[in-house]
Amino acid sequence: MNAALAKWAAHGLCAQTDPDEFFPDKGGSVATAKRLCLGCEVRQDCLDYALATGEQHGIWGGTTVRERQRLTAQPLGGAA
Ligand code: SF4
């Protein structure tokens, strides 16, 4: 585990639950993982980490890979 991840990951709710919920098989439900993320105290740290590292698998900060791709595809500063 790298230092950036180590700072907050141990405080995540997923550290106390089944990690498979956060890395479901293709087509598997992500509802349980996303629900847990909603109440996680390090959710923003987790999402920031996933966006910064381009995580391509699993639920991070309550988001799926596709949701993270949409977040990073949006232009900065908004439309005029
Ligand atoms: S936001 Fe979700 S995936 Fe991230 S640490 Fe918390 S429970 Fe785990």
Boltz pocket constraint, residues with backbone or C-beta under 6 A from the ligand:
constraints:
  - pocket:
      binder: B
      contacts: [[A, 8], [A, 9], [A, 11], [A, 12], [A, 13], [A, 14], [A, 15], [A, 22], [A, 33], [A, 36], [A, 37], [A, 40], [A, 41], [A, 42], [A, 43], [A, 44], [A, 46], [A, 47], [A, 59], [A, 60], [A, 61], [A, 62]]
      max_distance: 6.0
